[in-house]
Amino acid sequence: MEKKAVKKNIIKSCIELLEKNIKTSKDRIQEIIQTANDYEGDHDMFDPFKEDMMKKKDLQVKQMEKFLEDLKLVKMVDPERISDKVEFGAVIITDKQKMFVSAALGKITVDNESVYAISTQVPVYNAMKGLKIGDTFTINNNSFTIKDVF
């Protein structure tokens, strides 16, 4: 498959994953709010159950905000741009794995292949930043050779 098509599919998969996660978070927030509203215990604003529900809601809101930030990052990647070095938006194929530099989403499956979506904040990115095809880098005593970058 052509490099631009591969990159587009990776971006599409990341966006779909994040949109699904955002919807799940929104649904969970609504569920928590509904549970708190349906609760028939004390109507005191310091009721432990309601406090617990609001803490859970706040955690879900933070998680959803993170997903929204990640979505914005992924959407910043130009699928038409072919990189010649490891940088934000690049797809990197090493002798051990395939990576996509955008947001830290972890392992995703794209066209029946594993791709690790990583951010520019992780150690593996810092170890390979600016490297090109044929370069090697080592992280955690594991050596990698870059076979392709685009």
C-alpha positions, 0 to 999 in steps of 0.5 A, a space after each residue: 500500500 502506498 505510504 500516504 494511504 497507510 498514513 491516512 488509515 493510521 490517522 483514521 483509526 486514531 480518530 475513530 478510537 478517540 471519538 469512540 472514547 469521547 462518546 464513552 466518556 460523555 455517556 459515563 458522565 451522563 450516567 453518573 449525573 443521572 445516578 446522583 440525581 436519582 439517589 434518594 439519600 440525604 439531600 445534603 450537598 455534602 452527602 458522601 454518596 453524591 460527593 463520590 459521584 461528583 468525584 467520579 464525574 470530575 475524573 471522567 471529565 478530565 479523561 474526556 478532556 485528554 481524549 479531546 486534546 489527543 484528537 486535536 493533536 491527531 487531526 493536526 497531522 498532515 496525511 499528505 506530508 511524507 517525512 524523511 526523519 522522525 518527527 511529529 506526524 511521522 510513521 516509523 517502521 523499525 525492525 521490531 515495530 511500527 510507530 506513529 508520532 502524534 498522541 499517546 494512544 498505545 497499541 492500535 490495529 490498522 489493516 491487521 497490523 499493530 501500530 504504536 501511537 506515541 507522543 513526542 513526550 515519551 522516551 522512545 520518541 526522544 531516543 529516535 527524534 530526527 533519525 532517518 532510514 538506516 539509523 539505529 537507536 537504543 532504548 531500555 537495552 533494546 536496539 532498533 533499526 529504522 527501516 522506513 520513515 514517512 
